[in-house]
Amino acid sequence: MFHLLAVTIVLMFTLFCHETVGVSLSIDSFEQTLGQDIMEMDLRVRKFNRTSTVINGTIHLRQEATNALQFNLDIFYSRLGNQQFNHMPLKLPTAGACDFVDNLKRNYPEHIRNVFNLPEIGECPISPRDVYILDAEFPNEAIPPAIAREGLWKAVMRCFIKGKERVTYAITLKGS
């Protein structure tokens, strides 16, 4: 259920390869536009130091989550950084909430080290809870060289229950 902003993008990038590149991505903004009654993401991006930004806050899971809650990710890119985004042909398989959290905890523990109170592996349904994110920086070591470019990147996560969109949020990253 907790496709946690940067974790979603990290997962997308790490599926392609694990090489470090010269272009680094930093978190620029986060916005939830739908579904606060199911999952309210009270997250803020802030400058951490002179060269990096982090995201902090709480994700309030208001309802029980099962694999019936399906997540879909779309990636957009703006070469000039002027908010004119083009849809990128990058895809992740649609995943249910429980399966995603299990995969995340098993295969990407280094990317969620600043995320607290996630459900245990095999916990399904996921009970209502608050998940805390503390100073999470985008992990640039997960960016594949074929994808990393300067400009703005936007990842839009849409969550569906029985084909109806119920939660939507987006994270924007700046490549420099």
Solvent accessible surface area in square Angstrom, and as a share of the most:
residue,aa,sasa,rsa
1,M,1,0.00
2,F,0,0.00
3,H,4,0.02
4,L,1,0.00
5,L,3,0.01
6,A,6,0.05
7,V,7,0.04
8,T,3,0.02
9,I,4,0.02
10,V,2,0.01
11,L,10,0.05
12,M,1,0.00
13,F,2,0.01
14,T,7,0.04
15,L,94,0.47
16,F,96,0.40
17,C,37,0.22
18,H,129,0.58
19,E,101,0.45
20,T,99,0.57
21,V,36,0.21
22,G,81,0.78
23,V,31,0.18
24,S,50,0.32
25,L,4,0.02
26,S,36,0.23
27,I,2,0.01
28,D,66,0.34
29,S,49,0.31
30,F,30,0.12
31,E,104,0.46
32,Q,24,0.11
33,T,85,0.50
34,L,75,0.37
35,G,5,0.05
36,Q,79,0.35
37,D,86,0.44
38,I,4,0.02
39,M,0,0.00
40,E,55,0.25
41,M,11,0.05
42,D,61,0.31
43,L,5,0.02
44,R,159,0.58
45,V,43,0.25
46,R,111,0.41
47,K,126,0.54
48,F,100,0.42
49,N,75,0.39
50,R,212,0.77
51,T,106,0.62
52,S,11,0.07
53,T,22,0.13
54,V,3,0.01
55,I,0,0.00
56,N,27,0.14
57,G,26,0.25
58,T,22,0.13
59,I,0,0.00
60,H,39,0.17
61,L,6,0.03
62,R,118,0.43
63,Q,80,0.36
64,E,107,0.48
65,A,2,0.02
66,T,51,0.30
67,N,54,0.28
68,A,62,0.48
69,L,7,0.04
70,Q,62,0.28
71,F,7,0.03
72,N,57,0.29
73,L,11,0.05
74,D,20,0.10
75,I,4,0.02
76,F,41,0.17
77,Y,12,0.05
78,S,0,0.00
79,R,166,0.61
80,L,122,0.61
81,G,32,0.31
82,N,69,0.35
83,Q,112,0.50
84,Q,134,0.60
85,F,48,0.20
86,N,100,0.51
87,H,94,0.42
88,M,26,0.12
89,P,117,0.73
90,L,23,0.11
91,K,125,0.53
92,L,30,0.15
93,P,111,0.70
94,T,80,0.47
95,A,28,0.21
96,G,5,0.04
97,A,0,0.00
98,C,4,0.02
99,D,82,0.43
100,F,9,0.04
101,V,1,0.01
102,D,23,0.12
103,N,54,0.28
104,L,1,0.00
105,K,50,0.21
106,R,141,0.51
107,N,83,0.42
108,Y,25,0.09
109,P,73,0.46
110,E,85,0.38
111,H,27,0.12
112,I,14,0.07
113,R,165,0.60
114,N,45,0.23
115,V,16,0.09
116,F,101,0.42
117,N,75,0.38
118,L,16,0.08
119,P,1,0.01
120,E,118,0.53
121,I,78,0.40
122,G,57,0.55
123,E,54,0.24
124,C,63,0.38
125,P,62,0.39
126,I,0,0.00
127,S,48,0.31
128,P,74,0.46
129,R,46,0.17
130,D,48,0.25
131,V,0,0.00
132,Y,102,0.39
133,I,6,0.03
134,L,105,0.52
135,D,40,0.21
136,A,15,0.12
137,E,92,0.41
138,F,3,0.01
139,P,19,0.12
140,N,40,0.21
141,E,88,0.39
142,A,1,0.01
143,I,0,0.00
144,P,2,0.01
145,P,63,0.39
146,A,92,0.71
147,I,13,0.07
148,A,13,0.10
149,R,104,0.38
150,E,108,0.49
151,G,11,0.11
152,L,12,0.06
153,W,6,0.02
154,K,55,0.23
155,A,4,0.03
156,V,15,0.09
157,M,5,0.02
158,R,70,0.25
159,C,0,0.00
160,F,53,0.22
161,I,46,0.24
162,K,195,0.83
163,G,69,0.66
164,K,136,0.58
165,E,61,0.27
166,R,74,0.27
167,V,0,0.00
168,T,15,0.09
169,Y,4,0.01
170,A,18,0.14
171,I,3,0.02
172,T,9,0.05
173,L,0,0.00
174,K,103,0.44
175,G,5,0.05
176,S,79,0.51
